[in-house]
């Protein structure tokens, strides 16, 4: 099993997961053309892609999903709330997901996890195959007991480390937008990301990738410093995802 970020941040998000020559995509915040180019840059085969899962309706996660599914003749999975906001409910490609659902996609078992974010019915996902467990978790404003429980025991985790509170306070965002980002339905700070790491039991953890790092309200050095202590007991490095770059594969 392996996974790769095809982009992580306000310019677009997409994560590709693969097992035994079959793959699924979580989010498609890029155009169909750009996403296919990024799959090629990752040295992957778009012909192996069997489904797209969308976390919520915001454009940096959803804008290219339906066009990609139509081009590849594959299904699109998301919550009903997301489908309503995107006007997908009558489309033949749409498959409904609800928080707590277990769904077999591309030979992998996907758990849909309800998260607190300012969207209609946002979900995040844990994907399992061959005894391995990968969690993809971004765009949430607070660490609920439900989220912490859902992401226990991951071997790999792609986690949001969006902002540094002091940089956000002194940055260019107006007060209302600052309040949204830092609020309970916004985005995780570096400290919240570190707190989640400390509260998850990961006896077999191999990879932690931190993404959705704000270019205006955060800095990679601050992310690394905040996460270093949390990661120290596991003796595992953190891989920071650049906003608009295809990352390296994390392979188990």
Buried (B, 14 or more C-beta within 10 A) or exposed (E): BBBBBBBBBBEBBBBBBBBEEBBBBBBBBBBBEBBBBBBEEBEBEBEBBBBBBBBBBBEBBBBBBBBBBBBBEBBBBBBBBBBBBBEBEEEEBBEEBEBEBEBEBBBBEBBBBBBBBBBBBBBBBBBBBEEBBBBBBBBBBBBBEBBBEBBEBBBBBBBBBBBBBEBBEEBEBEEEEBEBBBEEBBBBBBBBBBBBBEBBEBEBBBBBBBBBBBEEBBBEEBBBEBBEEBBEEBEBEBBBBBBBBBBEBBEB
